[in-house]
Structure formats: C-alpha cells, structure tokens
C-alpha cells in the first residue's frame, strides 16, 4: 500500500518521482558544479576529511529554516577546459543554461542539509596493492545522494529514492574476494566468536611485533572465556589452542577494514553518531561488536555479507535519532 500525502486542506498532493541516476565526474567537474551554485564543493569536503566526528554538527543539516536557493555563478567564458567541464555537467543533467537544474539543486540541498548522513571508509589489500575507498551518503526526506571516490580525482555521484538506499549501501560493501592479496591461512574462522576485548588487543599487538611465543600464554590467561559456534544460539567454550590460532589469524589474515559512521540528530536536536566496524577476510566480512559479559569487555566477531550492512546501519540510525 502506497502512502498518500495530503496538504493543509486535506487535498492529495502528487509526490515528485525521483529518477535514480549515477554519473562519473572528475574533481574539477564537482568543484565547478558547486561553484555555479555558490556552495562548498562536496568533493573538497571528502578529500580533506580525517574521518573525525569532531565536526559532526557541521556535516548535518542546520536547525534553521530552509536556506535560500543558491544563486548562479558567472557565465561560462570562451572555449576552455572550464567549458568542457560545463558540458559534462549539462550531459549529467546537473546544469542547464549556466545554472543548476531542478535535480542539480536537489542534489546540493540534500548534500549540504541532510537529516541523516552515512560515511563509509574502506581499506582493502588487493593483489595489485592497497585501495582506499570513501563513500558518503546524505539523506533528506525521500532523497539520497551518494558520492564515492577511490583516488580523490574521479568521483561517482548518484542520487536515488530513500526506498532504494539499502541497495546502494550493500553495493558499497561489495568486494570480489578473488582479487584479495594472498594469505598464509586458508581455514575460515568460525561464524561467531566471542572473545575478551583485551585479549584481542594484546594478541594483535603481539602478532604485529612478531612475538608469536606470547600467544599461548595470552590465550591461557583468558582460558574458558572465548565462545564459538555457527550461531548465537549455539555457542560453546573454545579450546585454548583454537583461541590462540584464531587470534593470530584475525590479525595476520585480515585483508580489509570497513568503518561506517551514521550521523543524525536526536529528537532534542543534538547531533550523535553510531559506528559499524567490519573486517575483511578471504571468506568474506566479519563484524566487530563490543558488549559486556559478567563485567568483562567482550567483542563479538560474526560472519557478515554486504546485504547485512544496511540493517546494521539502520539500527545505528535509530539509536542516534531517538
């Protein structure tokens, strides 16, 4: 059943249809698009960002009334590289007659005044080398705008309906595991591992320092505290030998990491953020979820697939906006 939108007089209002688009643009094209609209460039924000949440409020929409529509910049000059960029923006449907189109204005409005933002950063070790990808998503009403880059020079800009956002989030987490760099471990990790957080940190540092002789004692110090199984309903105490091997494997065989921050405002208007952390192995993603058990700080390492990311982010979004 489709929702019906009514105006103040109770008359049905025809809702604007969002036609999904995906375009590839250079950094120069995005900067020029923002210049025409007299706003800050989305590409510049992504490139200079450190991933810190210190400026969280600045990356969300303000609590003030809707901003005035952007004004057009100066008209294009003679046939130069700038003119070529303008032609690209016209072909993308973002600019017409030297000013942003209706879709172009909507894209920039959503980007600069969202009610919900998701910022994903992924570092993956491939056979051809390490790749760092950023994908920022902005949501306002029924609109979602996404901007992604792997090098800071070429960007993919897309806009779509909020109903289809989950597809875009899952797409952002997809990695062809056949392209990952080689690993010394072929055995997959268990589907679920619950282990002390301090043990995970200590063994990770020991592996990084190549102090493998310390791992057996570390596992013994936390003997009986690590649980494993095929699901949360079927967990059993793991043997210390397996615990030692898994912890070495967690540090030495990981081939990527995904960090996602969900940012929104609570009902009182205060900005907040929720974090999702995943680690990539040759058999797929694992989520890292902190929790407590009997007063101990624990971490749950659980098998995930890209389609699980939208659900995890939705949970964090509900927490920060409540």
C-alpha positions as CSV (number, residue, x, y, z in Angstrom):
1,X,0.0,0.0,0.0
2,X,1.4,3.4,-1.0
3,X,1.3,6.3,1.4
4,X,-0.9,9.3,0.4
5,X,0.4,12.8,1.1
6,X,-2.2,15.5,1.9
7,X,-1.9,19.2,2.1
8,X,-3.2,21.5,4.8
9,X,-6.7,21.5,3.2
10,X,-6.8,17.7,3.0
11,X,-6.2,17.5,-0.7
12,X,-4.0,14.8,-2.1
13,X,-0.6,16.1,-3.2
14,X,1.2,14.5,-6.2
15,X,4.6,13.4,-4.9
16,X,7.6,14.1,-7.1
17,X,9.2,11.0,-8.5
18,X,12.9,10.6,-8.0
19,X,14.6,9.2,-11.1
20,X,17.8,7.4,-9.9
21,X,21.0,8.5,-11.7
22,X,24.6,7.5,-11.5
23,X,27.3,9.7,-13.1
24,X,31.1,9.7,-13.1
25,X,32.6,13.1,-12.6
26,X,36.1,14.5,-12.2
27,X,37.1,16.5,-9.1
28,X,37.1,19.6,-11.4
29,X,33.6,18.9,-12.5
30,X,32.2,18.6,-9.0
31,X,34.1,21.7,-7.9
32,X,32.7,23.6,-10.9
33,X,29.2,22.4,-10.1
34,X,29.5,23.7,-6.6
35,X,31.0,27.0,-7.9
36,X,28.0,27.5,-10.2
37,X,25.6,27.0,-7.2
38,X,27.8,29.2,-4.9
39,X,28.2,26.4,-2.3
40,X,31.1,24.4,-0.9
41,X,32.3,21.6,-3.0
42,X,31.2,18.1,-1.8
43,X,34.5,16.7,-3.2
44,X,36.6,19.1,-1.2
45,X,34.8,18.0,2.0
46,X,35.6,14.4,1.3
47,X,39.2,14.8,0.4
48,X,40.1,16.9,3.4
49,X,38.1,15.0,6.0
50,X,40.0,12.9,8.5
51,X,37.0,10.8,9.5
52,X,36.8,12.5,12.9
53,X,33.4,13.2,14.4
54,X,34.5,16.5,15.9
55,X,32.7,18.5,13.2
56,X,29.7,16.2,13.3
57,X,27.2,19.0,13.6
58,X,28.6,20.8,10.6
59,X,28.0,17.7,8.4
60,X,24.3,17.6,9.2
61,X,21.5,20.0,8.3
62,X,21.1,23.1,10.4
63,X,18.2,23.6,12.7
64,X,17.4,26.9,11.0
65,X,14.7,27.4,8.3
66,X,15.4,26.1,4.8
67,X,18.3,28.0,3.2
68,X,17.6,30.3,0.3
69,X,18.1,28.7,-3.1
70,X,21.6,29.0,-4.5
71,X,22.4,31.7,-7.0
72,X,24.1,31.1,-10.3
73,X,27.8,31.8,-10.7
74,X,29.3,33.8,-13.6
75,X,28.5,32.7,-17.1
76,X,30.9,30.4,-18.9
77,X,33.7,32.0,-20.9
78,X,35.4,31.1,-24.1
79,X,36.1,27.6,-25.1
80,X,38.4,26.5,-22.3
81,X,38.8,23.5,-20.0
82,X,36.1,25.1,-17.8
83,X,33.7,25.0,-20.8
84,X,34.5,21.3,-21.2
85,X,33.6,20.7,-17.6
86,X,30.4,22.7,-18.0
87,X,29.5,20.4,-21.0
88,X,30.0,17.4,-18.7
89,X,27.6,18.8,-16.1
90,X,25.0,19.6,-18.7
91,X,25.2,16.0,-20.0
92,X,24.8,14.7,-16.4
93,X,21.6,16.7,-16.1
94,X,23.0,18.8,-13.3
95,X,23.3,22.2,-15.1
96,X,21.4,23.9,-17.8
97,X,21.9,27.4,-19.2
98,X,24.6,28.1,-16.7
99,X,22.5,27.3,-13.6
100,X,21.7,24.2,-11.6
101,X,18.8,22.2,-12.9
102,X,15.9,21.1,-10.5
103,X,17.8,17.8,-10.0
104,X,21.1,19.6,-9.5
105,X,19.6,22.0,-6.9
106,X,18.0,19.0,-5.1
107,X,21.3,17.1,-5.1
108,X,23.2,20.0,-3.5
109,X,20.4,20.7,-1.0
110,X,20.4,17.1,0.2
111,X,24.2,17.1,0.4
112,X,24.5,20.3,2.5
113,X,21.4,19.9,4.7
114,X,20.8,16.2,5.4
115,X,18.8,14.9,8.4
116,X,20.9,11.7,8.2
117,X,24.4,11.0,7.0
118,X,26.4,7.8,6.5
119,X,30.1,8.0,5.8
120,X,31.9,4.8,4.8
121,X,35.6,4.3,4.5
122,X,37.1,1.0,3.3
123,X,40.8,0.0,3.1
124,X,41.4,-3.2,1.2
125,X,44.6,-5.1,0.3
126,X,44.3,-6.4,-3.2
127,X,46.8,-8.2,-5.3
128,X,47.6,-5.0,-7.2
129,X,48.1,-3.1,-4.0
130,X,46.1,-1.3,-1.2
131,X,43.0,0.6,-2.1
132,X,41.2,3.2,0.0
133,X,37.6,4.0,-0.9
134,X,35.3,6.6,0.6
135,X,31.6,6.6,0.1
136,X,29.5,9.4,1.7
137,X,25.7,9.2,1.7
138,X,23.3,12.0,2.6
139,X,19.5,11.7,3.2
140,X,16.8,14.3,3.3
141,X,13.1,13.4,3.0
142,X,12.8,10.9,0.1
143,X,16.1,11.8,-1.4
144,X,19.5,10.1,-1.0
145,X,22.7,11.5,-2.6
146,X,25.9,9.4,-2.6
147,X,29.4,10.5,-3.5
148,X,32.3,7.9,-3.7
149,X,35.9,8.0,-4.7
150,X,39.0,5.8,-4.6
151,X,41.6,8.4,-5.5
152,X,40.2,11.8,-4.8
153,X,40.4,12.7,-8.5
154,X,37.5,10.7,-10.0
155,X,34.1,10.5,-8.3
156,X,30.9,8.7,-8.7
157,X,27.8,10.8,-7.9
158,X,24.4,9.1,-7.6
159,X,21.0,10.1,-6.4
160,X,18.1,7.9,-5.7
161,X,14.9,7.3,-3.6
162,X,15.4,6.6,0.1
163,X,13.4,3.3,-0.5
164,X,16.4,2.1,-2.6
165,X,19.1,3.3,-0.2
166,X,19.7,-0.2,1.2
167,X,20.8,-1.4,-2.3
168,X,23.4,1.4,-2.6
169,X,24.8,0.6,0.9
170,X,25.1,-3.0,0.1
171,X,26.9,-2.2,-3.1
172,X,29.4,0.0,-1.2
173,X,30.5,-3.0,0.9
174,X,30.9,-5.5,-2.0
175,X,34.4,-6.8,-2.6
176,X,35.4,-9.6,-5.0
177,X,37.4,-11.8,-2.6
178,X,39.2,-13.4,-5.5
179,X,41.1,-10.2,-6.0
180,X,42.4,-10.0,-2.4
181,X,46.1,-10.4,-1.7
182,X,47.4,-13.8,-0.7
183,X,47.2,-15.1,2.9
184,X,49.1,-17.8,4.9
185,X,45.8,-19.0,6.4
186,X,43.3,-21.0,4.3
187,X,41.0,-22.2,7.1
188,X,38.0,-20.0,7.6
189,X,37.2,-18.5,11.0
190,X,34.1,-19.8,12.9
191,X,30.8,-18.0,12.0
192,X,30.7,-16.5,15.5
193,X,33.5,-15.9,18.0
194,X,33.0,-14.1,21.3
195,X,36.3,-13.2,23.0
196,X,37.7,-10.8,25.6
197,X,38.4,-7.4,24.1
198,X,41.7,-7.1,26.0
199,X,42.8,-10.5,24.6
200,X,42.1,-9.3,21.0
201,X,44.1,-6.2,21.5
202,X,47.0,-8.0,23.2
203,X,47.3,-10.8,20.7
204,X,47.0,-8.3,17.8
205,X,50.0,-6.3,19.2
206,X,52.0,-9.4,19.7
207,X,51.4,-10.5,16.1
208,X,52.4,-7.1,14.8
209,X,55.6,-7.2,16.8
210,X,56.1,-10.9,15.7
211,X,56.2,-12.1,19.3
212,X,54.3,-15.3,18.5
213,X,55.8,-17.0,21.5
214,X,53.5,-14.9,23.7
215,X,50.2,-16.1,22.2
216,X,49.9,-19.4,24.0
217,X,50.3,-17.7,27.4
218,X,47.8,-14.9,26.5
219,X,45.2,-17.5,25.4
220,X,45.8,-19.4,28.7
221,X,45.4,-16.2,30.8
222,X,41.8,-15.9,29.4
223,X,41.1,-19.7,29.3
224,X,37.4,-20.6,29.0
225,X,36.2,-17.1,28.2
226,X,36.1,-17.4,24.4
227,X,32.9,-18.9,22.9
228,X,32.4,-20.0,19.4
229,X,29.7,-21.6,17.2
230,X,27.7,-21.4,14.0
231,X,25.1,-19.0,15.5
232,X,24.5,-17.0,18.7
233,X,22.2,-19.8,19.9
234,X,24.8,-22.5,19.6
235,X,27.9,-21.1,21.3
236,X,30.4,-23.4,23.1
237,X,33.6,-22.8,25.0
238,X,36.6,-22.9,22.7
239,X,39.8,-24.8,23.3
240,X,42.8,-22.6,24.1
241,X,44.7,-24.0,21.1
242,X,42.0,-22.9,18.8
243,X,41.7,-19.5,20.5
244,X,45.4,-18.9,20.0
245,X,45.2,-19.8,16.3
246,X,42.1,-17.7,15.7
247,X,43.6,-14.6,17.3
248,X,46.8,-14.9,15.2
249,X,44.6,-15.4,12.2
250,X,42.5,-12.4,13.0
251,X,45.5,-10.1,12.9
252,X,47.6,-11.6,10.1
253,X,45.0,-12.7,7.6
254,X,42.7,-9.7,7.6
255,X,42.6,-8.1,4.1
256,X,40.5,-5.1,4.7
257,X,38.5,-3.0,7.1
258,X,35.3,-1.1,6.8
259,X,34.5,1.8,9.0
260,X,31.0,3.3,8.8
261,X,29.7,6.3,10.8
262,X,26.0,7.0,11.0
263,X,25.2,10.6,11.9
264,X,21.9,12.2,12.8
265,X,20.1,14.4,15.3
266,X,18.1,13.2,18.3
267,X,14.6,14.4,19.0
268,X,16.1,17.2,21.1
269,X,18.2,18.3,18.2
270,X,21.6,17.1,19.5
271,X,23.9,15.5,16.9
272,X,25.0,12.0,17.6
273,X,26.8,9.1,15.8
274,X,26.8,5.4,15.7
275,X,29.8,3.3,14.4
276,X,29.9,0.0,12.5
277,X,33.2,-1.8,12.1
278,X,33.8,-4.8,9.8
279,X,37.0,-6.7,9.0
280,X,37.5,-8.5,5.6
281,X,39.0,-12.0,5.2
282,X,39.2,-14.3,2.2
283,X,35.9,-15.9,3.0
284,X,34.1,-12.6,3.5
285,X,33.3,-9.9,6.1
286,X,33.2,-10.2,9.9
287,X,31.6,-7.6,12.1
288,X,33.2,-6.4,15.4
289,X,30.6,-5.7,18.0
290,X,31.6,-4.8,21.6
291,X,29.5,-6.0,24.5
292,X,29.8,-6.9,28.2
293,X,29.6,-10.4,29.8
294,X,29.8,-10.8,33.6
295,X,31.6,-7.5,33.9
296,X,34.1,-8.2,31.1
297,X,34.5,-6.1,28.0
298,X,34.0,-8.6,25.1
299,X,33.8,-8.4,21.3
300,X,31.6,-10.5,19.1
301,X,33.2,-11.4,15.7
302,X,30.4,-12.5,13.4
303,X,30.2,-13.5,9.7
304,X,28.5,-10.9,7.6
305,X,27.7,-10.3,3.9
306,X,27.2,-6.9,2.1
307,X,23.4,-7.2,2.4
308,X,23.8,-7.1,6.2
309,X,25.3,-3.6,6.2
310,X,22.1,-1.7,5.6
311,X,20.4,-3.5,8.5
312,X,23.4,-2.7,10.8
313,X,23.4,0.9,9.8
314,X,19.6,1.2,10.3
315,X,20.0,0.0,13.9
316,X,22.6,2.7,14.5
317,X,20.5,5.3,12.8
318,X,17.5,4.5,15.1
319,X,19.8,4.9,18.1
320,X,21.2,8.3,17.2
321,X,17.8,9.8,16.1
322,X,15.7,8.6,19.0
